Amino acid sequence: MAITSAATHGKRSATAATDERRILDWQIATIAAIHTETPRVRTFTLRLPDWTTHRPGQHYDIRLTAADGYSVQRSYSIASAPEREGEIDLTVERVADGEVSPFLHDVAVVGDQIEVRGPIGGYFVWHSALEGPLLLIAGGSGIVPLMAMIRHRAAATRRPATRLLYSSRTLDDIIYADELRGLAARDDGLEVVHTLTRSQPAGWTGYGRRIDDQMLSDVRRPLGDAPRVFICGPTPLVEGAANGLVRIGVPAERIRTERFGPSGK
C-alpha cells in the first residue's frame, strides 16, 4: 500500500511539474475574433494550439517582439469561462502610452498570430465548488477576471448567491453591460449593482459616487457577514473597498484582491 501510494504520488508530482512547464512555455495563438466592448476596451478571442483549462481569475502573458529583437510582454486576465474549449477571451483596455494595448487595438486584426503563455496565477481564483455567497467588486477593467467567475457560475450547476458591485466612470464605460444585464435577468441569485462616478444619465437608479462604507454595507448585507470577496481594479479603489469591508465586519481572510495602476499596458 505505502509503496503504491508513494509511486502514485510521484507520478502525480511529475505530471504537475510537466503541466507547469507546459503552461509557462510560449505558444503561438491566432486571433479568431475582436469585439468592441466600449470606446476604449476590446475583447480578443485567441485560438490556442495547446489549450489548457483555466481557473476563473487567472491570466495569460502576451509577448510582442520587434524585428530588431526588442521584446515586451504584459499580463491580461482571462475573461472567458473555463467551460469554453480551445480558445480564451482577453479583454484589453487601450492605454495611450502603452506598448502592447495600442498594438492590439490599432494594428492587430483577425487572423494575426501572437505569442502567449498561461494560464497563470493561483491566489485570485474561484470555482463553483467553493461554498458560501460571493461578493465581487470591480472598478473599470477590473471587471475582467470577475467576469470569468460570473460566466463560470452561469455554466455551473451550483450557483451561490452572488452580488457584483461595479464602479465605472460613465454609462458608456460599463464593460459587458448587455451581458451582465442578461445574466442578472435570469433570476438565479446573481445581482448586479452599478455606481457611476463621473456622470449619470437621466433616470439613473444606481449609485452615483465612489465606493464608500455605506455602499459596501448596502451591497454586502443580503449575503451575510462572511461572503467570499474578490476585488479588482485600480489600487485606490481596491484598498478603499477592502479596508471598508473590514470596517463593516467582513473578516479580512475572506477578502482577496488584485490591483493595477499606471503600468504601460
C-alpha positions in Angstrom: 0.0 0.0 0.0 2.7 2.5 1.0 4.8 1.7 -2.0 1.9 2.0 -4.4 0.8 5.3 -2.8 4.3 6.8 -3.0 4.7 5.7 -6.6 1.3 7.3 -7.4 2.3 10.5 -5.6 5.5 10.5 -7.6 3.6 10.2 -10.9 1.2 13.0 -9.9 4.1 15.2 -8.9 5.8 14.6 -12.2 2.6 15.3 -14.1 2.1 18.5 -12.2 5.6 19.6 -12.9 5.2 18.8 -16.6 1.9 20.8 -16.7 3.6 23.7 -15.0 6.4 23.7 -17.5 4.0 23.5 -20.4 1.8 26.5 -19.3 5.0 28.6 -18.9 6.1 27.7 -22.4 5.3 30.3 -25.1 2.9 29.2 -27.9 1.5 30.9 -31.0 -2.1 31.8 -30.7 -4.3 33.0 -33.5 -6.7 36.0 -33.1 -10.1 34.4 -34.0 -12.3 37.4 -33.2 -12.2 41.0 -32.0 -15.2 42.5 -30.2 -15.6 46.2 -29.2 -16.9 46.4 -25.6 -16.6 50.2 -25.0 -14.8 53.0 -26.9 -11.6 52.1 -25.1 -12.0 48.4 -24.5 -11.9 45.4 -26.8 -12.1 41.6 -26.3 -9.7 39.5 -28.3 -10.6 35.8 -28.8 -7.4 33.7 -29.1 -7.4 30.2 -30.5 -4.7 28.2 -28.8 -3.0 25.1 -30.3 -2.1 23.9 -26.8 -5.2 24.9 -24.8 -5.3 24.2 -21.1 -8.4 24.8 -18.9 -8.0 27.7 -16.6 -9.4 28.7 -13.2 -11.5 31.9 -13.2 -9.2 34.8 -12.1 -6.1 33.5 -13.9 -4.3 35.4 -16.6 -2.2 35.0 -19.8 1.0 36.8 -20.7 1.3 38.3 -24.2 4.7 38.9 -25.8 5.5 41.2 -28.7 8.9 41.0 -30.4 10.1 43.6 -32.9 12.3 42.9 -35.9 15.3 44.3 -34.1 14.8 41.8 -31.2 13.2 44.2 -28.8 10.6 42.4 -26.7 7.8 43.5 -24.4 5.2 41.5 -22.5 2.1 42.2 -20.5 -0.3 40.2 -18.4 -4.1 40.2 -19.2 -6.8 38.5 -17.2 -8.9 35.8 -18.9 -12.5 36.9 -19.4 -14.0 33.7 -20.7 -15.3 30.8 -18.7 -13.2 27.6 -18.4 -16.0 25.6 -20.0 -15.1 27.0 -23.4 -12.5 24.8 -25.0 -9.7 25.6 -27.4 -9.8 29.3 -27.0 -9.8 32.2 -24.5 -11.1 35.8 -24.4 -8.7 38.5 -23.2 -10.4 41.9 -22.7 -7.9 44.7 -23.0 -8.3 48.4 -22.2 -6.3 50.7 -24.5 -3.6 52.7 -22.6 -2.5 55.6 -24.7 1.2 55.5 -23.9 1.4 51.7 -23.6 3.4 49.3 -25.7 1.1 46.3 -26.0 -2.5 47.5 -25.8 -2.2 50.2 -28.6 -0.8 47.4 -30.9 -3.7 45.2 -30.1 -6.3 47.9 -30.6 -4.7 49.7 -33.6 -2.8 47.1 -35.5 -3.9 43.6 -34.8 -6.6 42.0 -37.0 -8.4 38.7 -37.1 -6.0 36.0 -38.3 -2.9 37.6 -36.8 -0.7 35.4 -34.6 0.7 36.3 -31.3 2.9 34.8 -28.6 1.1 33.9 -25.3 1.7 31.7 -22.3 -0.6 30.6 -19.5 -2.9 30.2 -17.6 -1.0 31.7 -14.7 -2.0 32.5 -11.1 -3.4 30.7 -8.1 -4.4 33.2 -5.4 -7.1 35.3 -7.0 -9.2 32.4 -8.3 -12.6 31.0 -7.7 -14.6 27.9 -8.8 -18.2 26.9 -8.3 -17.3 24.1 -5.8 -16.4 26.6 -3.2 -19.1 27.1 -0.6 -20.7 30.3 0.6 -22.0 33.5 -1.0 -19.9 35.6 -3.3 -19.3 39.3 -3.3 -17.4 40.7 -6.4 -16.2 44.3 -6.5 -14.8 45.8 -9.7 -13.5 49.1 -10.9 -13.2 49.8 -14.6 -11.4 47.0 -16.4 -11.1 45.2 -13.1 -14.3 43.5 -14.1 -12.4 41.2 -16.5 -11.3 38.4 -14.1 -14.6 38.7 -12.2 -16.5 38.2 -15.4 -14.7 34.9 -15.8 -16.1 33.9 -12.4 -19.6 35.1 -13.3 -19.6 33.2 -16.6 -18.3 30.1 -14.9 -21.0 30.4 -12.3 -23.6 30.7 -15.0 -22.4 27.5 -16.6 -22.2 25.6 -13.3 -24.9 23.5 -11.6 -24.1 25.1 -8.2 -24.7 28.8 -8.2 -24.1 30.5 -4.9 -25.8 33.8 -4.1 -23.6 36.5 -5.8 -23.6 40.2 -5.8 -21.4 42.3 -8.1 -20.7 46.0 -7.3 -19.2 47.6 -10.4 -17.8 51.1 -10.4 -17.5 52.9 -13.8 -16.9 56.4 -14.9 -20.0 56.7 -17.1 -22.7 54.6 -18.6 -20.7 54.1 -21.8 -17.7 52.8 -19.8 -19.5 49.8 -18.4 -17.8 46.7 -19.9 -20.1 43.7 -20.7 -23.1 45.9 -20.0 -25.6 43.9 -22.1 -24.3 40.5 -20.9 -24.4 41.5 -17.3 -28.0 42.7 -17.7 -29.0 39.4 -19.3 -27.3 37.3 -16.6 -28.9 39.2 -13.8 -32.3 38.8 -15.5 -32.0 35.0 -15.2 -33.0 35.4 -11.6 -30.7 32.7 -10.4 -29.1 34.5 -7.5 -26.9 37.0 -9.3 -27.5 40.7 -8.6 -25.6 43.5 -10.4 -25.2 46.9 -8.7 -23.6 49.8 -10.6 -22.2 53.0 -9.5 -21.2 55.8 -12.0 -18.6 58.2 -10.6 -18.5 60.9 -13.2 -21.9 61.3 -14.8 -25.2 59.6 -14.6 -27.9 59.6 -17.3 -31.4 60.9 -16.7 -33.5 58.4 -14.7 -30.4 56.6 -13.4 -31.4 54.4 -10.4 -27.9 53.1 -9.4 -25.3 54.8 -7.2 -23.6 58.0 -8.4 -20.5 58.2 -6.3 -17.2 56.4 -5.4 -17.5 53.2 -3.4 -17.8 54.0 0.3 -18.6 52.1 3.5 -22.3 52.8 3.3 -22.4 51.4 -0.3 -20.4 48.4 0.8 -22.8 47.8 3.7 -25.8 48.0 1.5 -24.5 45.6 -1.1 -23.0 43.1 1.3 -26.0 42.9 3.7 -28.1 40.3 1.8 -25.0 38.0 1.7 -24.4 37.9 5.4 -21.3 38.7 7.4 -18.7 36.5 5.7 -19.1 36.2 1.9 -16.1 35.2 -0.2 -14.9 38.6 -1.6 -12.9 39.3 -4.8 -11.9 42.9 -5.5 -10.2 44.0 -8.7 -9.4 47.5 -10.1 -7.2 50.5 -9.6 -5.2 50.4 -6.4 -7.1 53.2 -4.6 -10.4 51.5 -5.3 -9.2 48.1 -4.2 -7.6 49.3 -1.0 -10.6 51.5 -0.1 -13.1 48.7 -0.7 -11.0 46.1 1.2 -10.5 48.4 4.2 -14.1 49.4 4.1 -15.3 45.8 4.2 -13.1 45.1 7.2 -14.6 48.1 8.9 -18.1 46.9 8.4 -17.3 43.4 9.8 -16.2 41.2 6.9 -13.2 39.0 8.0 -10.0 40.0 6.3 -9.2 36.4 5.5 -12.3 36.2 3.3 -11.1 39.1 1.0 -8.8 38.6 -2.0 -7.6 41.5 -4.1 -6.0 42.1 -7.4 -5.0 45.7 -8.3 -3.5 47.6 -11.2 -2.2 51.1 -11.8 -0.3 53.0 -14.5 1.8 50.3 -15.9 2.4 50.9 -19.5 -0.1 48.3 -20.7 
